[in-house]
Amino acid sequence: MKNVLRNAAVAATALFAATAAHADRDRYITLASTTSTEASGLFEHLVPQFREATGIDVRVVAVGTGQAFEIGRRGDADIVLVHDTTGEEEFVANNYGRERRDIMYNDFILVGPSEDTAGLRDADSALDAFSRIAEAEHPFTSRGDDSGTNRAELRLWGEAGVDPGGQWYRELGSGMGETLNTAAGMDAYTYVDRATWTAFDNRQNLELVYEGDPVMFNQYGSLPLSQERHPDLKHDMAEEWHQWLLSDEGQAAIASYELRGEQLFFPNAE
């Protein structure tokens, strides 16, 4: 009888352990975010701190902002973090997102060949810089992937009165790293977020040639998804991540991330 009870106790303990392990495996959310946040190493810095605080893991799907919106619309992620404020506001207005909150910012820059054939170092503004590239018809690599960076780049071409095209304008349909690699191989100009540029090693002859215009501001937002549209998502855990990013702890974690001695993202949650 004692053996039976002992075996039953062992079996019960094993079942409890297996159930607990399964529950732990389920304590994660899927975050659709941008290649810039992933490639910069930011999530490798943030996620362990969040996991330590809450016991919840974050699995990141890093794609262009347009793709992240589509993933969110399908309900294939629990929350979205991207950088296209206009698109984010539309996402919420169409009831795909429950709300949109500012989380952090950095800026975009223009990089190009050290010789700076188009003279961007002498440009008076970002629009002047873009106009100079078009006038010189110097090769320019564009992500061409409907990412937040690509959307920001296209807005500036439009505001500069340029319809980019022809042999000099290369739309790649690629992430930021691949676009930089192509620019380095071609001695081309490209538009890039500062964080990805800082993390990028294969610069070859590329240098930063224009920065500092306020129109190159790069805001990131967090968007929990609509419970009405997608009731089966992990809304409670996604909300914990959202609120942690907005909290003093999360904002301090963002501010503390540095690469090569440079702070890459600046928290600005209200």
C-alpha positions in Angstrom: 0.0 0.0 0.0 2.9 2.3 0.9 4.4 1.7 -2.6 1.1 2.5 -4.2 0.8 5.8 -2.3 4.5 6.6 -3.0 4.0 6.0 -6.7 0.9 8.1 -6.8 2.7 10.9 -5.1 5.5 10.7 -7.5 3.1 10.7 -10.4 1.2 13.7 -9.0 4.5 15.6 -8.5 5.6 14.8 -12.1 2.2 15.9 -13.5 2.3 19.2 -11.5 5.8 19.8 -12.7 4.8 19.1 -16.3 1.8 21.3 -16.0 3.8 24.2 -14.5 6.5 23.8 -17.2 3.7 24.0 -19.9 2.2 27.1 -18.2 5.7 28.7 -18.2 6.1 28.0 -21.9 2.8 29.7 -22.5 3.8 32.8 -20.7 5.0 34.7 -23.7 3.7 37.3 -26.1 4.5 37.8 -29.8 5.6 41.4 -30.7 5.6 42.6 -34.3 8.2 45.3 -34.5 10.7 46.8 -36.8 14.1 45.6 -38.2 15.7 48.8 -36.8 14.8 48.0 -33.2 15.9 44.3 -33.6 19.1 45.0 -35.5 20.2 47.6 -33.0 20.1 45.0 -30.2 17.5 46.9 -28.2 15.3 43.9 -27.5 18.2 41.8 -26.4 18.6 44.5 -23.8 14.9 45.1 -22.8 13.3 41.6 -22.9 15.4 40.0 -20.2 14.6 42.9 -17.9 10.9 42.6 -18.6 11.0 38.8 -18.2 12.8 39.2 -14.9 10.1 41.6 -13.6 7.1 39.7 -14.9 7.9 36.2 -15.8 6.7 36.9 -19.3 8.9 36.4 -22.4 8.6 38.4 -25.6 9.1 36.8 -29.0 9.9 39.4 -31.6 8.9 39.2 -35.2 11.2 41.9 -36.9 9.8 43.1 -40.2 9.1 46.5 -41.9 6.4 48.7 -40.3 4.0 48.0 -43.1 4.4 44.2 -42.6 4.0 44.7 -38.8 0.7 46.5 -39.4 -0.5 43.6 -41.5 0.6 41.0 -38.9 -1.4 43.0 -36.4 -4.5 43.3 -38.6 -4.5 39.5 -39.0 -4.1 39.0 -35.3 -0.8 37.1 -35.7 0.9 39.1 -32.9 -0.3 40.3 -29.5 1.1 43.8 -29.8 2.9 46.1 -32.3 5.8 48.5 -31.8 6.7 50.5 -34.9 7.7 54.0 -36.2 5.2 55.5 -38.5 2.9 57.8 -36.4 0.5 58.5 -39.3 0.1 54.8 -40.0 -0.2 54.1 -36.3 -3.0 56.6 -35.8 -4.9 55.0 -38.8 -4.4 51.6 -37.3 -6.1 52.7 -34.1 -8.8 54.7 -35.9 -9.7 51.5 -37.8 -10.0 49.6 -34.6 -7.1 47.3 -35.1 -5.2 48.8 -32.2 -6.7 49.7 -28.8 -4.5 52.8 -28.3 -1.2 54.3 -29.5 1.4 55.6 -27.1 4.8 57.3 -27.7 7.6 55.2 -26.3 10.9 56.5 -27.5 12.6 58.3 -30.4 15.8 58.8 -32.2 16.5 60.2 -35.7 17.2 59.4 -39.3 20.4 60.3 -41.1 21.7 60.2 -44.6 24.9 58.2 -45.3 26.9 58.0 -48.5 30.3 57.8 -50.1 33.1 59.6 -48.2 33.7 61.7 -51.4 30.1 63.0 -51.0 29.7 63.4 -54.8 26.3 65.2 -54.4 27.5 67.6 -51.8 25.2 66.7 -49.0 27.5 68.0 -46.3 26.8 71.5 -47.7 23.0 71.0 -47.8 20.8 73.6 -46.0 18.1 71.1 -45.1 17.0 67.5 -45.6 14.9 68.6 -48.6 18.0 70.3 -50.1 20.0 67.1 -49.5 17.4 64.9 -51.3 17.2 67.4 -54.1 21.0 67.3 -54.5 21.0 63.5 -54.8 18.4 63.6 -57.5 20.2 66.4 -59.4 23.4 64.5 -59.3 21.6 61.3 -60.2 24.0 59.6 -57.8 23.0 56.0 -56.8 20.6 55.8 -53.9 19.5 52.6 -52.3 15.9 52.6 -51.0 14.5 49.9 -48.8 11.4 49.9 -50.9 9.6 47.6 -48.4 6.9 49.9 -47.0 8.8 50.1 -43.7 8.7 53.1 -41.4 12.1 54.2 -42.8 10.9 53.7 -46.4 7.7 55.7 -45.7 9.7 58.5 -44.1 12.1 58.6 -47.1 9.3 58.7 -49.6 7.6 61.6 -47.8 10.9 63.6 -48.0 11.3 62.9 -51.7 7.7 64.2 -52.2 8.3 67.3 -50.1 11.4 68.0 -52.1 9.4 67.8 -55.3 11.2 64.8 -56.6 9.7 61.6 -58.1 12.6 59.3 -57.6 13.3 56.8 -60.4 15.6 55.8 -63.2 18.9 54.1 -63.1 20.2 55.9 -60.0 17.3 55.0 -57.7 17.4 51.4 -56.5 14.3 50.0 -54.7 15.5 46.8 -53.1 12.5 45.4 -51.1 15.0 44.7 -48.3 15.6 45.3 -44.6 17.9 48.1 -43.4 21.0 45.9 -43.0 20.7 44.6 -46.6 20.1 48.1 -47.9 23.2 49.4 -46.2 25.2 46.5 -47.5 24.1 47.3 -51.0 24.8 51.0 -50.5 28.3 50.1 -49.3 28.9 47.9 -52.3 27.7 50.6 -54.7 29.1 53.7 -53.0 25.5 54.9 -52.9 23.5 57.2 -50.6 20.8 55.9 -48.4 18.4 56.9 -45.6 18.8 55.1 -42.3 17.8 55.3 -38.7 20.8 56.2 -36.5 20.5 53.1 -34.3 21.0 50.7 -37.2 23.8 52.7 -38.6 25.6 52.7 -35.3 25.3 48.9 -35.1 26.3 48.4 -38.8 29.9 47.1 -39.3 30.3 46.8 -43.1 30.6 50.5 -43.8 33.4 50.3 -46.3 33.5 53.8 -47.9 30.2 55.0 -46.4 30.1 57.9 -43.9 27.4 60.0 -42.3 27.0 63.0 -44.6 23.8 64.7 -43.4 22.0 64.9 -40.1 20.1 67.2 -37.8 17.0 68.5 -39.6 13.9 68.2 -37.3 12.0 66.6 -40.2 14.2 63.5 -39.7 12.8 62.9 -36.2 12.0 59.2 -35.7 9.2 58.5 -33.2 8.3 54.9 -32.0 4.9 53.9 -30.7 3.4 50.9 -28.9 0.0 49.7 -30.0 -1.9 47.0 -28.0 -4.3 45.2 -30.4 -8.1 45.5 -30.3 -9.7 42.9 -28.0 -12.9 43.4 -30.0 -11.3 42.3 -33.3 -9.1 39.6 -31.8 -10.5 38.3 -28.5 -8.2 35.3 -28.4 -4.9 37.1 -28.2 -2.9 37.4 -25.0 -4.2 40.8 -24.2 -3.4 40.8 -20.4 0.2 39.9 -20.9 0.6 42.3 -23.9 -0.8 45.0 -21.7 1.9 44.2 -19.0 4.5 44.7 -21.7 2.9 48.0 -22.9 2.6 49.4 -19.4 6.2 48.3 -18.6 7.5 50.2 -21.6 5.6 53.3 -20.3 6.7 52.9 -16.7 9.7 54.5 -15.1 11.4 51.1 -15.1 10.9 50.5 -18.8 11.8 54.0 -19.8 15.0 53.8 -17.7 15.8 50.5 -19.5 15.4 52.1 -22.9 17.6 55.1 -21.8 20.3 52.8 -20.5 20.9 51.0 -23.8 24.1 52.0 -25.4 26.2 50.7 -28.3 29.8 51.8 -28.8 29.3 54.4 -26.1 26.3 56.0 -27.8 22.7 56.1 -26.5 20.5 54.8 -29.4 17.0 55.5 -28.2 15.5 58.3 -26.0 12.4 57.5 -23.9 9.5 60.0 -24.2 6.4 58.3 -22.8 4.0 60.8 -21.4 
